[in-house]
Amino acid sequence: MNCISLNIRGIGVDAKVNWVRRLKTKYKANFVGLQETQLLDYSKINVSGCWDSPEYNFEGVNANGRSGSTGNTIFVNVYGPHTPLEKKETWRELLQIKQTKRGKWLIFGDFNIVRRKEERFRSQFCSTSASDFNRFIRLAEVHDFPMCGERFTFMSRVDAKLSKLDRFLACSNFLATFPSITVTAQPRDLSNHCPITLISDSGDFGSPSFKFYNSWLMLDGLDKIVQDAWAGFSGYGNADSYLAAKLRHLKEEIKKWRKMNTKRRNKSY
């Protein structure tokens, strides 16, 4: 079971549809949950463009939210409200639903709340809302996964405020079915939220490792690709996460350059 959660404004734009599709393909996702609060009519979303095969099902709802299920696995895609009272009411309603419906619960999305002060940077921490959220997690008996990758999942583009608003929460039944799970906040691209991925270890060790050959240093254009990619990267987070994200960006740019260079060489034969 591989899942992706992403809060993305403007999903009707082709570039963002293509980004979701690339994420779905790269992480071999079985389930993708999108949160889009600016789109009034979800039927305008190019769902087929977000998927990499013609075989899929989807549900769209207005911003008040709803859960969906596959078998006895229950997926809850959350976009948390903004005010403390609305947040508290949302946790109360969600807890009530969970207590009356058995299954393998996976709750995910943009909760619009952090659990502790360390999950915010340059933004105000509300201890009351955090306490309400932590109480919900405790009473709902769901597990909050340690998150690899980026330290914060949201960045305000205006004043560079950082918060960890996005996460996956799973019940014990879900964990019993998928015991080896890694949750990662992936690099931001076309959203102010990180895509977060939940990957279960099923013996698939992913794509082959990236290899760089010394012979490439003799090819035209590589120097400029490296210089532009290194200078053009922008990101936030602690030094380790920032460097790792910058190296990933450089790797992807080199792979694109290598692919284009191979195509040009093949055409010349």
ChimeraX attribute file (.defattr): number of C-alpha atoms within 10 A of each C-alpha:
attribute: neighborCount
match mode: 1-to-1
recipient: residues
	/A:1	14
	/A:2	19
	/A:3	21
	/A:4	27
	/A:5	25
	/A:6	25
	/A:7	23
	/A:8	21
	/A:9	18
	/A:10	16
	/A:11	26
	/A:12	17
	/A:13	11
	/A:14	14
	/A:15	12
	/A:16	19
	/A:17	20
	/A:18	16
	/A:19	16
	/A:20	25
	/A:21	19
	/A:22	15
	/A:23	18
	/A:24	21
	/A:25	15
	/A:26	11
	/A:27	16
	/A:28	16
	/A:29	18
	/A:30	14
	/A:31	17
	/A:32	19
	/A:33	19
	/A:34	20
	/A:35	23
	/A:36	19
	/A:37	15
	/A:38	12
	/A:39	16
	/A:40	11
	/A:41	10
	/A:42	17
	/A:43	12
	/A:44	10
	/A:45	18
	/A:46	15
	/A:47	18
	/A:48	15
	/A:49	16
	/A:50	21
	/A:51	22
	/A:52	14
	/A:53	9
	/A:54	8
	/A:55	7
	/A:56	11
	/A:57	8
	/A:58	10
	/A:59	11
	/A:60	15
	/A:61	13
	/A:62	13
	/A:63	16
	/A:64	11
	/A:65	13
	/A:66	14
	/A:67	16
	/A:68	13
	/A:69	13
	/A:70	9
	/A:71	8
	/A:72	12
	/A:73	15
	/A:74	20
	/A:75	20
	/A:76	20
	/A:77	23
	/A:78	26
	/A:79	22
	/A:80	22
	/A:81	18
	/A:82	11
	/A:83	10
	/A:84	15
	/A:85	11
	/A:86	12
	/A:87	19
	/A:88	20
	/A:89	13
	/A:90	19
	/A:91	19
	/A:92	15
	/A:93	10
	/A:94	18
	/A:95	16
	/A:96	12
	/A:97	13
	/A:98	15
	/A:99	11
	/A:100	8
	/A:101	11
	/A:102	12
	/A:103	18
	/A:104	21
	/A:105	23
	/A:106	23
	/A:107	21
	/A:108	23
	/A:109	24
	/A:110	23
	/A:111	20
	/A:112	17
	/A:113	23
	/A:114	22
	/A:115	20
	/A:116	15
	/A:117	14
	/A:118	12
	/A:119	17
	/A:120	20
	/A:121	16
	/A:122	10
	/A:123	14
	/A:124	10
	/A:125	18
	/A:126	14
	/A:127	13
	/A:128	11
	/A:129	19
	/A:130	19
	/A:131	15
	/A:132	20
	/A:133	21
	/A:134	16
	/A:135	14
	/A:136	18
	/A:137	19
	/A:138	11
	/A:139	11
	/A:140	20
	/A:141	16
	/A:142	20
	/A:143	17
	/A:144	14
	/A:145	15
	/A:146	11
	/A:147	19
	/A:148	14
	/A:149	19
	/A:150	24
	/A:151	21
	/A:152	23
	/A:153	28
	/A:154	25
	/A:155	22
	/A:156	12
	/A:157	10
	/A:158	6
	/A:159	9
	/A:160	13
	/A:161	15
	/A:162	22
	/A:163	25
	/A:164	26
	/A:165	22
	/A:166	26
	/A:167	26
	/A:168	26
	/A:169	18
	/A:170	21
	/A:171	19
	/A:172	16
	/A:173	16
	/A:174	19
	/A:175	17
	/A:176	10
	/A:177	11
	/A:178	14
	/A:179	13
	/A:180	11
	/A:181	17
	/A:182	15
	/A:183	21
	/A:184	23
	/A:185	24
	/A:186	19
	/A:187	23
	/A:188	19
	/A:189	13
	/A:190	16
	/A:191	18
	/A:192	17
	/A:193	27
	/A:194	26
	/A:195	26
	/A:196	27
	/A:197	26
	/A:198	23
	/A:199	20
	/A:200	18
	/A:201	14
	/A:202	12
	/A:203	6
	/A:204	7
	/A:205	8
	/A:206	9
	/A:207	8
	/A:208	6
	/A:209	7
	/A:210	8
	/A:211	8
	/A:212	11
	/A:213	6
	/A:214	8
	/A:215	7
	/A:216	12
	/A:217	11
	/A:218	9
	/A:219	11
	/A:220	10
	/A:221	13
	/A:222	17
	/A:223	12
	/A:224	10
	/A:225	16
	/A:226	16
	/A:227	11
	/A:228	13
	/A:229	18
	/A:230	15
	/A:231	11
	/A:232	11
	/A:233	13
	/A:234	13
	/A:235	15
	/A:236	17
	/A:237	17
	/A:238	11
	/A:239	9
	/A:240	11
	/A:241	17
	/A:242	19
	/A:243	14
	/A:244	14
	/A:245	22
	/A:246	19
	/A:247	15
	/A:248	13
	/A:249	18
	/A:250	21
	/A:251	17
	/A:252	13
	/A:253	18
	/A:254	17
	/A:255	15
	/A:256	13
	/A:257	16
	/A:258	16
	/A:259	12
	/A:260	12
	/A:261	15
	/A:262	11
	/A:263	11
	/A:264	11
	/A:265	10
	/A:266	9
	/A:267	7
	/A:268	6
	/A:269	5
